[in-house]
Amino acid sequence: MTAGLTPGYGVPLETDRLLLRPWRVADAVIQRELWTERDPRVPPHRHIDADGRPTVAELEDAIRANGPSTRRLLAVELKAAGDVIGYCGLVGGGEEPELAFELLRRFWGRGYATEAALAVLDWARASGYTRLLATVWEWNTASRRVLAKVGFTETGREESDPVHGITLFTARQL
């Protein structure tokens, strides 16, 4: 792996339909929409809390604080329309980071998550990574399909949570 590189460091990633780029302050509205749309089975710390947090202003502050070169989760933008529809990128450190993605519900089922994930996989391979990980809730069949389409396989490791379900661990060689 090339030390210090993260997706979006320098030139954005592009596909035929998508641009994966660092978050902009104006994208905080989309980040908050993602928070509001999450499945109720997702743990509470990833939902809007009873006090309405995170607010758009808090998400804007987080984008400013992280700066464009340190964000590992890239905004996924439709090239033709310029609309941000979610995120995709790598999280975690070390030699085997984790692929993560999430799209606004109105953009599900159009192949965007698969397209964005493949762009990140290409970047990761070119950057010297040899293996990526991904975790997914057992009940999240759509994300499981995306991971399978881009070559991730289940490792056999699982973690069970009595409230939120089973987390499956997957991996992919690059």
N, C-alpha and C positions, 0 to 999 in steps of 0.2 A: 504494500500500500504506500502511496505517496503521502508523506507526512503533511498534515495541515490542510489537505484539500477537503472540501465539502461540496456537495452539489450546489450549484449556483455561485460558486466562487469564481468570479470572472464572467464568462459567457453563459447566458441561460441555456437550458436544454430545450431543444425543439423537436417536434414530430410534425407530421403532415397537418394535424389539426390543433396541436397544443403548444403552448409556451410554458415551460416550468421555470420560474424566476423567483428571486427573493421577494418576500412580502413587502408591501408598501403600506404606509399608515392608513391610506384610504381603504385597504382591504380588511380592516378590523371589523367592519360591518358583516362581511362574509364569514369571518372567523366566528363571530357571535352567532350567526345563523346556524353554522355547523353545530355549535354547542346546544342550540335549542332543538335541533332535529334528532339528536341522538336517541337511539333505542332506550327505553326505560330500563332494560337489563344492564346497560353500561353503568359502571360504578358511579356513585354520586359526585365524586371529585371531578368528573368529566362532564358534568351538567351545570346549567345555571343554578346557583343556590337560592335559598329562600330570600336572600337579600338582593337578588338580581345580579349577582356577580359570577363571572367577570362582566363588567360593563364594556361598552364599546370604548370608552375612554381608557379603561385599564388595558384592554387589548392593544389600543393605539400606543400606549406607554410601553408595553412589552415589545412591540415591533421596533419602536425607537431605541429602546435599551439594547436589543439584540443586534441591531444593525444588519445590513444586507449580507455581509460576508460571513456572519457567524450562524445564520439560520440554516439548519439542515433540512427542515421541512419546507419545501418550495411551494409557492402558490401555483396552482394549475389554472392557466388562462386559456380560453378559447381564442385561437389566433384570429379567426374571422370576425368575431364580435367584440373581443376585448374583455369579455366577462370572466371573472375569477369564479371557478366552480368547485374548488376544494384545494387539497394539498396532496403532495406525494414527496417522499424523500427517505433519507436514512436517519435513524435515531440511535443513540447509544454510541459508545466509543469502542476502541480496540479494533482488532483485526476482523471481527464479524459483526458489523452493525446490523440493525433491524430495519427492514423495509416497512414503511408505514404509509397509509393512504386513507383519505376520506373525501367523499364528494357530497355535494348538496343532493338531496333526494331527487329533485327534478331533473338531474342529469344522469341518474342511474340507468343502466341497461343500454347504453350507447357505445360501450367499449372504451370510454375515456380512462377509466381506472387501469385497464390492461395496457393501454397505450402509454400512459404516464409511467406505470411501473416498468415497462420495457425500456423506456428512455433512461430511467434511473439505473436499471440493471446494466445497460450499455455503458453509462458513465462510470459505474462502480468497477466494471471489468477493465475499462481503459485506465482507471486510476490505480489499478493494482490489487484490488480486493479479489480474493479467491472464493469466498463463501459469504452468503448473506443469510440472516435469520428472519423470521416473521412469526408473530404470534397472532392468533385469531380465536375468537369465541367459537365454540362448537356450533352454536345456534346461528352464527352469521354466515349463512350459506352463500350469499352473494360474494363476500370477501374471500371465502374459501375457494369459490370458483375462479376468481381473479388470480389468486395465488397459484392454483393448479395450472391455469392457462400460461402463466409466466415461468413455470417449471419448479415451483416449490413442492416439496413432498413432506409429509408428516414424519417426524422423527420418532414417534412413539411416546415422547414425553408429554404429560398432561398435568395441569394443576386444576384442582377442583375447588370451587367456591360455592357454598351452599345457597347463596343469594343470587350470584351472577352467572353461575354455570361453570362449564369446563373450558379452560384455555388450552388450545392445541399449539404445540411448538412445531414449526416447519423450518426447512432449510433449503438452500439452493446453491449448488456449486456454480461458479462462473467460468 
